[in-house]
Amino acid sequence: QVQLVESGGGTVQPGGSLRLSCVASGGVLGYHAIGWFRQAPGMEREGVSCIGRSAGDTYYSDSVKGRFTISRDDDKSTVYLQMNNLQPGDPAVYYCVTSRTPTPPCAIIGGPGLVRSLEVWGRGTLVSVSS
């Protein structure tokens, strides 16, 4: 059974950094794209980032490009989202997301795919930015 467990959320000041982790069980990490979407209160879900099986297969939304970096450690079945220079627009619950079935490359999945096409989510981890 595929399960995703996120961790690493917290509260930082504007400009601060956090690293989110997503541990994937069920053997998906070597075969499927995996990514993150976020949802702030009263807002729609936003696909943030994705990493695929192939080297260089990544996706970032325009709102986080240049500040967030996604990476994966297949030996640890873990995906990381390094978030730097956090801004007031970043607070949200961040969810790790993947699929039980083979996925297209992240460049094809994109932000909308992270939100609508990948069906396995974790419980999320809360990120807050406060001065």
Secondary structure, DSSP 8 states (H G I E B T S, - for coil): --EEEEE--EEE-TT--EEEEEEEESS-TTTS-EEEEEE-TTS--EEEEEE-SSTT-EEE-TTTTTTEEEEEEGGGTEEEEEE-S--TT--EEEEEEE-SS----HHHHHHHHHHHT--EE---EEEEE--
